[in-house]
């Protein structure tokens, strides 16, 4: 699936991913290739992207995710840097 993660400042990630795990308002959920269409609010927390056999972890401060036609778009409020 194509995954795009964007903040108001910059694009964090764009590319093919096998899965993405998010912190939603009611807990964690995962999106896999072929997932049903959905829109969900994201809470502050960890977002894990599985791409090219590696896990990339990004901490976001909330946002929105849209899943449609095997494309996932994440509009994150901001990325929390360590």
mmCIF file of the N, C-alpha and C atoms, coordinates in Angstrom:
data_MODEL
# 
_entry.id   MODEL 
# 
loop_
_atom_site.group_PDB 
_atom_site.id 
_atom_site.type_symbol 
_atom_site.label_atom_id 
_atom_site.label_alt_id 
_atom_site.label_comp_id 
_atom_site.label_asym_id 
_atom_site.label_entity_id 
_atom_site.label_seq_id 
_atom_site.pdbx_PDB_ins_code 
_atom_site.Cartn_x 
_atom_site.Cartn_y 
_atom_site.Cartn_z 
_atom_site.occupancy 
_atom_site.B_iso_or_equiv 
_atom_site.pdbx_formal_charge 
_atom_site.auth_seq_id 
_atom_site.auth_comp_id 
_atom_site.auth_asym_id 
_atom_site.auth_atom_id 
_atom_site.pdbx_PDB_model_num 
ATOM 1   N N  . UNK A 1 1  ? 0.846   -1.174 0.000  1.00 0.00 ? 1  UNK A N  1 
ATOM 2   C CA . UNK A 1 1  ? 0.000   0.000  0.000  1.00 0.00 ? 1  UNK A CA 1 
ATOM 3   C C  . UNK A 1 1  ? 0.890   1.235  0.000  1.00 0.00 ? 1  UNK A C  1 
ATOM 4   N N  . UNK A 1 2  ? 0.372   2.318  -0.528 1.00 0.00 ? 2  UNK A N  1 
ATOM 5   C CA . UNK A 1 2  ? 1.109   3.579  -0.545 1.00 0.00 ? 2  UNK A CA 1 
ATOM 6   C C  . UNK A 1 2  ? 0.777   4.346  0.727  1.00 0.00 ? 2  UNK A C  1 
ATOM 7   N N  . UNK A 1 3  ? 1.802   4.762  1.443  1.00 0.00 ? 3  UNK A N  1 
ATOM 8   C CA . UNK A 1 3  ? 1.622   5.493  2.696  1.00 0.00 ? 3  UNK A CA 1 
ATOM 9   C C  . UNK A 1 3  ? 2.284   6.852  2.578  1.00 0.00 ? 3  UNK A C  1 
ATOM 10  N N  . UNK A 1 4  ? 1.560   7.880  2.988  1.00 0.00 ? 4  UNK A N  1 
ATOM 11  C CA . UNK A 1 4  ? 2.078   9.242  2.992  1.00 0.00 ? 4  UNK A CA 1 
ATOM 12  C C  . UNK A 1 4  ? 1.795   9.855  4.360  1.00 0.00 ? 4  UNK A C  1 
ATOM 13  N N  . UNK A 1 5  ? 2.838   10.376 5.013  1.00 0.00 ? 5  UNK A N  1 
ATOM 14  C CA . UNK A 1 5  ? 2.713   11.011 6.324  1.00 0.00 ? 5  UNK A CA 1 
ATOM 15  C C  . UNK A 1 5  ? 3.176   12.455 6.182  1.00 0.00 ? 5  UNK A C  1 
ATOM 16  N N  . UNK A 1 6  ? 2.257   13.388 6.484  1.00 0.00 ? 6  UNK A N  1 
ATOM 17  C CA . UNK A 1 6  ? 2.526   14.805 6.270  1.00 0.00 ? 6  UNK A CA 1 
ATOM 18  C C  . UNK A 1 6  ? 2.219   15.593 7.540  1.00 0.00 ? 6  UNK A C  1 
ATOM 19  N N  . UNK A 1 7  ? 3.076   16.565 7.861  1.00 0.00 ? 7  UNK A N  1 
ATOM 20  C CA . UNK A 1 7  ? 2.800   17.539 8.920  1.00 0.00 ? 7  UNK A CA 1 
ATOM 21  C C  . UNK A 1 7  ? 2.655   18.900 8.245  1.00 0.00 ? 7  UNK A C  1 
ATOM 22  N N  . UNK A 1 8  ? 2.221   19.923 8.965  1.00 0.00 ? 8  UNK A N  1 
ATOM 23  C CA . UNK A 1 8  ? 2.154   21.255 8.351  1.00 0.00 ? 8  UNK A CA 1 
ATOM 24  C C  . UNK A 1 8  ? 3.515   21.753 7.871  1.00 0.00 ? 8  UNK A C  1 
ATOM 25  N N  . UNK A 1 9  ? 4.605   21.223 8.461  1.00 0.00 ? 9  UNK A N  1 
ATOM 26  C CA . UNK A 1 9  ? 5.949   21.684 8.120  1.00 0.00 ? 9  UNK A CA 1 
ATOM 27  C C  . UNK A 1 9  ? 6.606   20.917 6.979  1.00 0.00 ? 9  UNK A C  1 
ATOM 28  N N  . UNK A 1 10 ? 6.388   19.579 6.933  1.00 0.00 ? 10 UNK A N  1 
ATOM 29  C CA . UNK A 1 10 ? 7.107   18.780 5.948  1.00 0.00 ? 10 UNK A CA 1 
ATOM 30  C C  . UNK A 1 10 ? 6.468   17.405 5.769  1.00 0.00 ? 10 UNK A C  1 
ATOM 31  N N  . UNK A 1 11 ? 6.924   16.719 4.733  1.00 0.00 ? 11 UNK A N  1 
ATOM 32  C CA . UNK A 1 11 ? 6.504   15.338 4.482  1.00 0.00 ? 11 UNK A CA 1 
ATOM 33  C C  . UNK A 1 11 ? 7.472   14.435 5.244  1.00 0.00 ? 11 UNK A C  1 
ATOM 34  N N  . UNK A 1 12 ? 6.932   13.582 6.096  1.00 0.00 ? 12 UNK A N  1 
ATOM 35  C CA . UNK A 1 12 ? 7.746   12.703 6.943  1.00 0.00 ? 12 UNK A CA 1 
ATOM 36  C C  . UNK A 1 12 ? 8.083   11.394 6.235  1.00 0.00 ? 12 UNK A C  1 
ATOM 37  N N  . UNK A 1 13 ? 7.102   10.851 5.499  1.00 0.00 ? 13 UNK A N  1 
ATOM 38  C CA . UNK A 1 13 ? 7.297   9.558  4.838  1.00 0.00 ? 13 UNK A CA 1 
ATOM 39  C C  . UNK A 1 13 ? 6.406   9.498  3.610  1.00 0.00 ? 13 UNK A C  1 
ATOM 40  N N  . UNK A 1 14 ? 6.931   8.912  2.540  1.00 0.00 ? 14 UNK A N  1 
ATOM 41  C CA . UNK A 1 14 ? 6.122   8.608  1.362  1.00 0.00 ? 14 UNK A CA 1 
ATOM 42  C C  . UNK A 1 14 ? 6.723   7.385  0.692  1.00 0.00 ? 14 UNK A C  1 
ATOM 43  N N  . UNK A 1 15 ? 5.896   6.349  0.526  1.00 0.00 ? 15 UNK A N  1 
ATOM 44  C CA . UNK A 1 15 ? 6.388   5.154  -0.124 1.00 0.00 ? 15 UNK A CA 1 
ATOM 45  C C  . UNK A 1 15 ? 5.507   3.955  0.158  1.00 0.00 ? 15 UNK A C  1 
ATOM 46  N N  . UNK A 1 16 ? 5.967   2.800  -0.316 1.00 0.00 ? 16 UNK A N  1 
ATOM 47  C CA . UNK A 1 16 ? 5.245   1.551  -0.113 1.00 0.00 ? 16 UNK A CA 1 
ATOM 48  C C  . UNK A 1 16 ? 5.497   1.036  1.303  1.00 0.00 ? 16 UNK A C  1 
ATOM 49  N N  . UNK A 1 17 ? 4.441   0.579  1.941  1.00 0.00 ? 17 UNK A N  1 
ATOM 50  C CA . UNK A 1 17 ? 4.537   0.009  3.278  1.00 0.00 ? 17 UNK A CA 1 
ATOM 51  C C  . UNK A 1 17 ? 3.673   -1.248 3.334  1.00 0.00 ? 17 UNK A C  1 
ATOM 52  N N  . UNK A 1 18 ? 4.112   -2.214 4.132  1.00 0.00 ? 18 UNK A N  1 
ATOM 53  C CA . UNK A 1 18 ? 3.308   -3.435 4.271  1.00 0.00 ? 18 UNK A CA 1 
ATOM 54  C C  . UNK A 1 18 ? 2.264   -3.282 5.373  1.00 0.00 ? 18 UNK A C  1 
ATOM 55  N N  . UNK A 1 19 ? 2.547   -2.410 6.367  1.00 0.00 ? 19 UNK A N  1 
ATOM 56  C CA . UNK A 1 19 ? 1.565   -2.138 7.421  1.00 0.00 ? 19 UNK A CA 1 
ATOM 57  C C  . UNK A 1 19 ? 1.926   -0.844 8.133  1.00 0.00 ? 19 UNK A C  1 
ATOM 58  N N  . UNK A 1 20 ? 0.949   -0.311 8.841  1.00 0.00 ? 20 UNK A N  1 
ATOM 59  C CA . UNK A 1 20 ? 1.164   0.864  9.683  1.00 0.00 ? 20 UNK A CA 1 
ATOM 60  C C  . UNK A 1 20 ? 0.287   0.704  10.916 1.00 0.00 ? 20 UNK A C  1 
ATOM 61  N N  . UNK A 1 21 ? 0.865   0.982  12.079 1.00 0.00 ? 21 UNK A N  1 
ATOM 62  C CA . UNK A 1 21 ? 0.148   0.888  13.346 1.00 0.00 ? 21 UNK A CA 1 
ATOM 63  C C  . UNK A 1 21 ? 0.043   2.279  13.949 1.00 0.00 ? 21 UNK A C  1 
ATOM 64  N N  . UNK A 1 22 ? -1.152  2.631  14.406 1.00 0.00 ? 22 UNK A N  1 
ATOM 65  C CA . UNK A 1 22 ? -1.438  3.979  14.893 1.00 0.00 ? 22 UNK A CA 1 
ATOM 66  C C  . UNK A 1 22 ? -2.021  3.935  16.299 1.00 0.00 ? 22 UNK A C  1 
ATOM 67  N N  . UNK A 1 23 ? -1.895  5.065  17.013 1.00 0.00 ? 23 UNK A N  1 
ATOM 68  C CA . UNK A 1 23 ? -2.580  5.255  18.286 1.00 0.00 ? 23 UNK A CA 1 
ATOM 69  C C  . UNK A 1 23 ? -3.837  6.059  17.995 1.00 0.00 ? 23 UNK A C  1 
ATOM 70  N N  . UNK A 1 24 ? -4.983  5.420  18.121 1.00 0.00 ? 24 UNK A N  1 
ATOM 71  C CA . UNK A 1 24 ? -6.258  6.096  17.913 1.00 0.00 ? 24 UNK A CA 1 
ATOM 72  C C  . UNK A 1 24 ? -6.821  6.603  19.228 1.00 0.00 ? 24 UNK A C  1 
ATOM 73  N N  . UNK A 1 25 ? -7.975  7.222  19.169 1.00 0.00 ? 25 UNK A N  1 
ATOM 74  C CA . UNK A 1 25 ? -8.601  7.741  20.391 1.00 0.00 ? 25 UNK A CA 1 
ATOM 75  C C  . UNK A 1 25 ? -9.078  6.617  21.315 1.00 0.00 ? 25 UNK A C  1 
ATOM 76  N N  . UNK A 1 26 ? -9.313  5.415  20.757 1.00 0.00 ? 26 UNK A N  1 
ATOM 77  C CA . UNK A 1 26 ? -9.776  4.279  21.550 1.00 0.00 ? 26 UNK A CA 1 
ATOM 78  C C  . UNK A 1 26 ? -8.728  3.173  21.677 1.00 0.00 ? 26 UNK A C  1 
ATOM 79  N N  . UNK A 1 27 ? -7.479  3.462  21.333 1.00 0.00 ? 27 UNK A N  1 
ATOM 80  C CA . UNK A 1 27 ? -6.419  2.461  21.421 1.00 0.00 ? 27 UNK A CA 1 
ATOM 81  C C  . UNK A 1 27 ? -5.697  2.285  20.104 1.00 0.00 ? 27 UNK A C  1 
ATOM 82  N N  . UNK A 1 28 ? -4.791  1.318  20.066 1.00 0.00 ? 28 UNK A N  1 
ATOM 83  C CA . UNK A 1 28 ? -3.995  1.073  18.862 1.00 0.00 ? 28 UNK A CA 1 
ATOM 84  C C  . UNK A 1 28 ? -4.788  0.307  17.808 1.00 0.00 ? 28 UNK A C  1 
ATOM 85  N N  . UNK A 1 29 ? -4.486  0.603  16.551 1.00 0.00 ? 29 UNK A N  1 
ATOM 86  C CA . UNK A 1 29 ? -5.047  -0.173 15.446 1.00 0.00 ? 29 UNK A CA 1 
ATOM 87  C C  . UNK A 1 29 ? -4.026  -0.241 14.329 1.00 0.00 ? 29 UNK A C  1 
ATOM 88  N N  . UNK A 1 30 ? -4.183  -1.236 13.483 1.00 0.00 ? 30 UNK A N  1 
ATOM 89  C CA . UNK A 1 30 ? -3.236  -1.477 12.396 1.00 0.00 ? 30 UNK A CA 1 
ATOM 90  C C  . UNK A 1 30 ? -3.955  -1.453 11.055 1.00 0.00 ? 30 UNK A C  1 
ATOM 91  N N  . UNK A 1 31 ? -3.276  -0.926 10.051 1.00 0.00 ? 31 UNK A N  1 
ATOM 92  C CA . UNK A 1 31 ? -3.783  -0.904 8.684  1.00 0.00 ? 31 UNK A CA 1 
ATOM 93  C C  . UNK A 1 31 ? -2.837  -1.749 7.834  1.00 0.00 ? 31 UNK A C  1 
ATOM 94  N N  . UNK A 1 32 ? -3.416  -2.696 7.107  1.00 0.00 ? 32 UNK A N  1 
ATOM 95  C CA . UNK A 1 32 ? -2.654  -3.556 6.204  1.00 0.00 ? 32 UNK A CA 1 
ATOM 96  C C  . UNK A 1 32 ? -3.090  -3.290 4.769  1.00 0.00 ? 32 UNK A C  1 
ATOM 97  N N  . UNK A 1 33 ? -2.326  -3.798 3.826  1.00 0.00 ? 33 UNK A N  1 
ATOM 98  C CA . UNK A 1 33 ? -2.673  -3.673 2.416  1.00 0.00 ? 33 UNK A CA 1 
ATOM 99  C C  . UNK A 1 33 ? -4.068  -4.240 2.173  1.00 0.00 ? 33 UNK A C  1 
ATOM 100 N N  . UNK A 1 34 ? -4.886  -3.521 1.420  1.00 0.00 ? 34 UNK A N  1 
ATOM 101 C CA . UNK A 1 34 ? -6.240  -3.967 1.117  1.00 0.00 ? 34 UNK A CA 1 
ATOM 102 C C  . UNK A 1 34 ? -7.263  -3.625 2.183  1.00 0.00 ? 34 UNK A C  1 
ATOM 103 N N  . UNK A 1 35 ? -6.888  -2.810 3.156  1.00 0.00 ? 35 UNK A N  1 
ATOM 104 C CA . UNK A 1 35 ? -7.790  -2.434 4.257  1.00 0.00 ? 35 UNK A CA 1 
ATOM 105 C C  . UNK A 1 35 ? -9.040  -1.734 3.721  1.00 0.00 ? 35 UNK A C  1 
ATOM 106 N N  . UNK A 1 36 ? -10.150 -1.919 4.397  1.00 0.00 ? 36 UNK A N  1 
ATOM 107 C CA . UNK A 1 36 ? -11.406 -1.249 4.024  1.00 0.00 ? 36 UNK A CA 1 
ATOM 108 C C  . UNK A 1 36 ? -11.254 0.264  4.187  1.00 0.00 ? 36 UNK A C  1 
ATOM 109 N N  . UNK A 1 37 ? -11.997 1.031  3.401  1.00 0.00 ? 37 UNK A N  1 
ATOM 110 C CA . UNK A 1 37 ? -11.933 2.496  3.526  1.00 0.00 ? 37 UNK A CA 1 
ATOM 111 C C  . UNK A 1 37 ? -12.325 2.953  4.929  1.00 0.00 ? 37 UNK A C  1 
ATOM 112 N N  . UNK A 1 38 ? -11.606 3.955  5.435  1.00 0.00 ? 38 UNK A N  1 
ATOM 113 C CA . UNK A 1 38 ? -11.914 4.490  6.761  1.00 0.00 ? 38 UNK A CA 1 
ATOM 114 C C  . UNK A 1 38 ? -11.245 5.845  6.953  1.00 0.00 ? 38 UNK A C  1 
ATOM 115 N N  . UNK A 1 39 ? -11.766 6.588  7.896  1.00 0.00 ? 39 UNK A N  1 
ATOM 116 C CA . UNK A 1 39 ? -11.154 7.825  8.381  1.00 0.00 ? 39 UNK A CA 1 
ATOM 117 C C  . UNK A 1 39 ? -11.180 7.745  9.891  1.00 0.00 ? 39 UNK A C  1 
ATOM 118 N N  . UNK A 1 40 ? -10.057 8.106  10.548 1.00 0.00 ? 40 UNK A N  1 
ATOM 119 C CA . UNK A 1 40 ? -9.992  8.023  11.995 1.00 0.00 ? 40 UNK A CA 1 
ATOM 120 C C  . UNK A 1 40 ? -9.144  9.152  12.560 1.00 0.00 ? 40 UNK A C  1 
ATOM 121 N N  . UNK A 1 41 ? -9.541  9.618  13.741 1.00 0.00 ? 41 UNK A N  1 
ATOM 122 C CA . UNK A 1 41 ? -8.718  10.581 14.472 1.00 0.00 ? 41 UNK A CA 1 
ATOM 123 C C  . UNK A 1 41 ? -7.566  9.825  15.128 1.00 0.00 ? 41 UNK A C  1 
ATOM 124 N N  . UNK A 1 42 ? -6.423  10.472 15.206 1.00 0.00 ? 42 UNK A N  1 
ATOM 125 C CA . UNK A 1 42 ? -5.256  9.886  15.853 1.00 0.00 ? 42 UNK A CA 1 
ATOM 126 C C  . UNK A 1 42 ? -4.942  10.644 17.123 1.00 0.00 ? 42 UNK A C  1 
ATOM 127 N N  . UNK A 1 43 ? -4.553  9.911  18.144 1.00 0.00 ? 43 UNK A N  1 
ATOM 128 C CA . UNK A 1 43 ? -4.139  10.535 19.392 1.00 0.00 ? 43 UNK A CA 1 
ATOM 129 C C  . UNK A 1 43 ? -2.634  10.699 19.423 1.00 0.00 ? 43 UNK A C  1 
ATOM 130 N N  . UNK A 1 44 ? -2.151  11.327 20.469 1.00 0.00 ? 44 UNK A N  1 
ATOM 131 C CA . UNK A 1 44 ? -0.716  11.479 20.658 1.00 0.00 ? 44 UNK A CA 1 
ATOM 132 C C  . UNK A 1 44 ? -0.132  10.115 20.948 1.00 0.00 ? 44 UNK A C  1 
ATOM 133 N N  . UNK A 1 45 ? 0.902   9.731  20.219 1.00 0.00 ? 45 UNK A N  1 
ATOM 134 C CA . UNK A 1 45 ? 1.512   8.433  20.464 1.00 0.00 ? 45 UNK A CA 1 
ATOM 135 C C  . UNK A 1 45 ? 2.355   7.950  19.314 1.00 0.00 ? 45 UNK A C  1 
ATOM 136 N N  . UNK A 1 46 ? 2.648   6.663  19.378 1.00 0.00 ? 46 UNK A N  1 
ATOM 137 C CA . UNK A 1 46 ? 3.570   6.021  18.445 1.00 0.00 ? 46 UNK A CA 1 
ATOM 138 C C  . UNK A 1 46 ? 2.863   5.603  17.157 1.00 0.00 ? 46 UNK A C  1 
ATOM 139 N N  . UNK A 1 47 ? 3.536   5.851  16.041 1.00 0.00 ? 47 UNK A N  1 
ATOM 140 C CA . UNK A 1 47 ? 3.101   5.350  14.741 1.00 0.00 ? 47 UNK A CA 1 
ATOM 141 C C  . UNK A 1 47 ? 4.247   4.487  14.219 1.00 0.00 ? 47 UNK A C  1 
ATOM 142 N N  . UNK A 1 48 ? 3.962   3.219  13.925 1.00 0.00 ? 48 UNK A N  1 
ATOM 143 C CA . UNK A 1 48 ? 4.983   2.301  13.440 1.00 0.00 ? 48 UNK A CA 1 
ATOM 144 C C  . UNK A 1 48 ? 4.708   1.976  11.979 1.00 0.00 ? 48 UNK A C  1 
ATOM 145 N N  . UNK A 1 49 ? 5.702   2.200  11.134 1.00 0.00 ? 49 UNK A N  1 
ATOM 146 C CA . UNK A 1 49 ? 5.593   1.942  9.700  1.00 0.00 ? 49 UNK A CA 1 
ATOM 147 C C  . UNK A 1 49 ? 6.502   0.769  9.356  1.00 0.00 ? 49 UNK A C  1 
ATOM 148 N N  . UNK A 1 50 ? 5.931   -0.281 8.756  1.00 0.00 ? 50 UNK A N  1 
ATOM 149 C CA . UNK A 1 50 ? 6.728   -1.414 8.286  1.00 0.00 ? 50 UNK A CA 1 
ATOM 150 C C  . UNK A 1 50 ? 6.904   -1.260 6.786  1.00 0.00 ? 50 UNK A C  1 
ATOM 151 N N  . UNK A 1 51 ? 8.139   -0.997 6.387  1.00 0.00 ? 51 UNK A N  1 
ATOM 152 C CA . UNK A 1 51 ? 8.449   -0.804 4.966  1.00 0.00 ? 51 UNK A CA 1 
ATOM 153 C C  . UNK A 1 51 ? 9.838   -1.363 4.680  1.00 0.00 ? 51 UNK A C  1 
ATOM 154 N N  . UNK A 1 52 ? 9.988   -2.049 3.576  1.00 0.00 ? 52 UNK A N  1 
ATOM 155 C CA . UNK A 1 52 ? 11.274  -2.615 3.156  1.00 0.00 ? 52 UNK A CA 1 
ATOM 156 C C  . UNK A 1 52 ? 11.908  -3.493 4.238  1.00 0.00 ? 52 UNK A C  1 
ATOM 157 N N  . UNK A 1 53 ? 11.070  -4.234 4.960  1.00 0.00 ? 53 UNK A N  1 
ATOM 158 C CA . UNK A 1 53 ? 11.579  -5.144 5.968  1.00 0.00 ? 53 UNK A CA 1 
ATOM 159 C C  . UNK A 1 53 ? 12.057  -4.486 7.254  1.00 0.00 ? 53 UNK A C  1 
ATOM 160 N N  . UNK A 1 54 ? 11.844  -3.185 7.383  1.00 0.00 ? 54 UNK A N  1 
ATOM 161 C CA . UNK A 1 54 ? 12.279  -2.459 8.585  1.00 0.00 ? 54 UNK A CA 1 
ATOM 162 C C  . UNK A 1 54 ? 11.086  -1.790 9.247  1.00 0.00 ? 54 UNK A C  1 
ATOM 163 N N  . UNK A 1 55 ? 11.213  -1.554 10.553 1.00 0.00 ? 55 UNK A N  1 
ATOM 164 C CA . UNK A 1 55 ? 10.203  -0.801 11.293 1.00 0.00 ? 55 UNK A CA 1 
ATOM 165 C C  . UNK A 1 55 ? 10.725  0.609  11.535 1.00 0.00 ? 55 UNK A C  1 
ATOM 166 N N  . UNK A 1 56 ? 9.918   1.595  11.180 1.00 0.00 ? 56 UNK A N  1 
ATOM 167 C CA . UNK A 1 56 ? 10.251  2.990  11.457 1.00 0.00 ? 56 UNK A CA 1 
ATOM 168 C C  . UNK A 1 56 ? 9.205   3.510  12.438 1.00 0.00 ? 56 UNK A C  1 
ATOM 169 N N  . UNK A 1 57 ? 9.660   4.035  13.564 1.00 0.00 ? 57 UNK A N  1 
ATOM 170 C CA . UNK A 1 57 ? 8.756   4.528  14.599 1.00 0.00 ? 57 UNK A CA 1 
ATOM 171 C C  . UNK A 1 57 ? 8.821   6.049  14.629 1.00 0.00 ? 57 UNK A C  1 
ATOM 172 N N  . UNK A 1 58 ? 7.640   6.665  14.590 1.00 0.00 ? 58 UNK A N  1 
ATOM 173 C CA . UNK A 1 58 ? 7.514   8.118  14.647 1.00 0.00 ? 58 UNK A CA 1 
ATOM 174 C C  . UNK A 1 58 ? 6.508   8.433  15.757 1.00 0.00 ? 58 UNK A C  1 
ATOM 175 N N  . UNK A 1 59 ? 6.819   9.410  16.599 1.00 0.00 ? 59 UNK A N  1 
ATOM 176 C CA . UNK A 1 59 ? 5.888   9.838  17.647 1.00 0.00 ? 59 UNK A CA 1 
ATOM 177 C C  . UNK A 1 59 ? 5.185   11.095 17.139 1.00 0.00 ? 59 UNK A C  1 
ATOM 178 N N  . UNK A 1 60 ? 3.852   11.023 17.058 1.00 0.00 ? 60 UNK A N  1 
ATOM 179 C CA . UNK A 1 60 ? 3.090   12.173 16.562 1.00 0.00 ? 60 UNK A CA 1 
ATOM 180 C C  . UNK A 1 60 ? 2.223   12.744 17.677 1.00 0.00 ? 60 UNK A C  1 
ATOM 181 N N  . UNK A 1 61 ? 1.826   13.983 17.493 1.00 0.00 ? 61 UNK A N  1 
ATOM 182 C CA . UNK A 1 61 ? 1.014   14.687 18.487 1.00 0.00 ? 61 UNK A CA 1 
ATOM 183 C C  . UNK A 1 61 ? -0.430  14.811 18.001 1.00 0.00 ? 61 UNK A C  1 
ATOM 184 N N  . UNK A 1 62 ? -0.988  13.687 17.533 1.00 0.00 ? 62 UNK A N  1 
ATOM 185 C CA . UNK A 1 62 ? -2.365  13.676 17.045 1.00 0.00 ? 62 UNK A CA 1 
ATOM 186 C C  . UNK A 1 62 ? -2.456  13.941 15.559 1.00 0.00 ? 62 UNK A C  1 
ATOM 187 N N  . UNK A 1 63 ? -3.668  13.775 15.022 1.00 0.00 ? 63 UNK A N  1 
ATOM 188 C CA . UNK A 1 63 ? -3.893  14.003 13.602 1.00 0.00 ? 63 UNK A CA 1 
ATOM 189 C C  . UNK A 1 63 ? -5.080  13.202 13.097 1.00 0.00 ? 63 UNK A C  1 
ATOM 190 N N  . UNK A 1 64 ? -5.051  12.922 11.789 1.00 0.00 ? 64 UNK A N  1 
ATOM 191 C CA . UNK A 1 64 ? -6.133  12.203 11.118 1.00 0.00 ? 64 UNK A CA 1 
ATOM 192 C C  . UNK A 1 64 ? -5.504  11.241 10.111 1.00 0.00 ? 64 UNK A C  1 
ATOM 193 N N  . UNK A 1 65 ? -6.103  10.060 9.956  1.00 0.00 ? 65 UNK A N  1 
ATOM 194 C CA . UNK A 1 65 ? -5.665  9.112  8.937  1.00 0.00 ? 65 UNK A CA 1 
ATOM 195 C C  . UNK A 1 65 ? -6.851  8.776  8.037  1.00 0.00 ? 65 UNK A C  1 
ATOM 196 N N  . UNK A 1 66 ? -6.576  8.702  6.727  1.00 0.00 ? 66 UNK A N  1 
ATOM 197 C CA . UNK A 1 66 ? -7.581  8.290  5.749  1.00 0.00 ? 66 UNK A CA 1 
ATOM 198 C C  . UNK A 1 66 ? -7.032  7.092  4.986  1.00 0.00 ? 66 UNK A C  1 
ATOM 199 N N  . UNK A 1 67 ? -7.856  6.044  4.860  1.00 0.00 ? 67 UNK A N  1 
ATOM 200 C CA . UNK A 1 67 ? -7.499  4.853  4.097  1.00 0.00 ? 67 UNK A CA 1 
ATOM 201 C C  . UNK A 1 67 ? -8.518  4.720  2.972  1.00 0.00 ? 67 UNK A C  1 
ATOM 202 N N  . UNK A 1 68 ? -8.029  4.708  1.727  1.00 0.00 ? 68 UNK A N  1 
ATOM 203 C CA . UNK A 1 68 ? -8.925  4.608  0.575  1.00 0.00 ? 68 UNK A CA 1 
ATOM 204 C C  . UNK A 1 68 ? -8.154  4.058  -0.615 1.00 0.00 ? 68 UNK A C  1 
ATOM 205 N N  . UNK A 1 69 ? -8.681  3.002  -1.218 1.00 0.00 ? 69 UNK A N  1 
ATOM 206 C CA . UNK A 1 69 ? -8.093  2.407  -2.424 1.00 0.00 ? 69 UNK A CA 1 
ATOM 207 C C  . UNK A 1 69 ? -6.615  2.072  -2.266 1.00 0.00 ? 69 UNK A C  1 
ATOM 208 N N  . UNK A 1 70 ? -6.277  1.420  -1.148 1.00 0.00 ? 70 UNK A N  1 
ATOM 209 C CA . UNK A 1 70 ? -4.915  0.980  -0.858 1.00 0.00 ? 70 UNK A CA 1 
ATOM 210 C C  . UNK A 1 70 ? -3.914  2.135  -0.747 1.00 0.00 ? 70 UNK A C  1 
ATOM 211 N N  . UNK A 1 71 ? -4.418  3.325  -0.415 1.00 0.00 ? 71 UNK A N  1 
ATOM 212 C CA . UNK A 1 71 ? -3.576  4.488  -0.156 1.00 0.00 ? 71 UNK A CA 1 
ATOM 213 C C  . UNK A 1 71 ? -3.928  5.013  1.231  1.00 0.00 ? 71 UNK A C  1 
ATOM 214 N N  . UNK A 1 72 ? -2.898  5.242  2.047  1.00 0.00 ? 72 UNK A N  1 
ATOM 215 C CA . UNK A 1 72 ? -3.084  5.721  3.414  1.00 0.00 ? 72 UNK A CA 1 
ATOM 216 C C  . UNK A 1 72 ? -2.443  7.094  3.519  1.00 0.00 ? 72 UNK A C  1 
ATOM 217 N N  . UNK A 1 73 ? -3.228  8.081  3.921  1.00 0.00 ? 73 UNK A N  1 
ATOM 218 C CA . UNK A 1 73 ? -2.722  9.441  4.089  1.00 0.00 ? 73 UNK A CA 1 
ATOM 219 C C  . UNK A 1 73 ? -2.873  9.818  5.557  1.00 0.00 ? 73 UNK A C  1 
ATOM 220 N N  . UNK A 1 74 ? -1.761  10.205 6.174  1.00 0.00 ? 74 UNK A N  1 
ATOM 221 C CA . UNK A 1 74 ? -1.752  10.638 7.566  1.00 0.00 ? 74 UNK A CA 1 
ATOM 222 C C  . UNK A 1 74 ? -1.443  12.130 7.597  1.00 0.00 ? 74 UNK A C  1 
ATOM 223 N N  . UNK A 1 75 ? -2.359  12.903 8.178  1.00 0.00 ? 75 UNK A N  1 
ATOM 224 C CA . UNK A 1 75 ? -2.131  14.326 8.402  1.00 0.00 ? 75 UNK A CA 1 
ATOM 225 C C  . UNK A 1 75 ? -1.857  14.468 9.899  1.00 0.00 ? 75 UNK A C  1 
ATOM 226 N N  . UNK A 1 76 ? -0.591  14.596 10.255 1.00 0.00 ? 76 UNK A N  1 
ATOM 227 C CA . UNK A 1 76 ? -0.177  14.663 11.654 1.00 0.00 ? 76 UNK A CA 1 
ATOM 228 C C  . UNK A 1 76 ? -0.032  16.115 12.078 1.00 0.00 ? 76 UNK A C  1 
ATOM 229 N N  . UNK A 1 77 ? -0.466  16.411 13.310 1.00 0.00 ? 77 UNK A N  1 
ATOM 230 C CA . UNK A 1 77 ? -0.333  17.782 13.817 1.00 0.00 ? 77 UNK A CA 1 
ATOM 231 C C  . UNK A 1 77 ? 1.120   18.170 13.921 1.00 0.00 ? 77 UNK A C  1 
ATOM 232 N N  . UNK A 1 78 ? 1.942   17.298 14.464 1.00 0.00 ? 78 UNK A N  1 
ATOM 233 C CA . UNK A 1 78 ? 3.381   17.531 14.529 1.00 0.00 ? 78 UNK A CA 1 
ATOM 234 C C  . UNK A 1 78 ? 4.065   16.230 14.893 1.00 0.00 ? 78 UNK A C  1 
ATOM 235 N N  . UNK A 1 79 ? 5.379   16.199 14.684 1.00 0.00 ? 79 UNK A N  1 
ATOM 236 C CA . UNK A 1 79 ? 6.199   15.050 15.063 1.00 0.00 ? 79 UNK A CA 1 
ATOM 237 C C  . UNK A 1 79 ? 6.972   15.452 16.298 1.00 0.00 ? 79 UNK A C  1 
ATOM 238 N N  . UNK A 1 80 ? 6.963   14.582 17.298 1.00 0.00 ? 80 UNK A N  1 
ATOM 239 C CA . UNK A 1 80 ? 7.677   14.852 18.536 1.00 0.00 ? 80 UNK A CA 1 
ATOM 240 C C  . UNK A 1 80 ? 9.076   14.285 18.399 1.00 0.00 ? 80 UNK A C  1 
ATOM 241 N N  . UNK A 1 81 ? 10.069  15.142 18.461 1.00 0.00 ? 81 UNK A N  1 
ATOM 242 C CA . UNK A 1 81 ? 11.478  14.738 18.327 1.00 0.00 ? 81 UNK A CA 1 
ATOM 243 C C  . UNK A 1 81 ? 12.029  14.383 19.700 1.00 0.00 ? 81 UNK A C  1 
ATOM 244 N N  . UNK A 1 82 ? 12.930  13.410 19.747 1.00 0.00 ? 82 UNK A N  1 
ATOM 245 C CA . UNK A 1 82 ? 13.579  13.058 21.024 1.00 0.00 ? 82 UNK A CA 1 
ATOM 246 C C  . UNK A 1 82 ? 14.584  14.108 21.423 1.00 0.00 ? 82 UNK A C  1 
# 
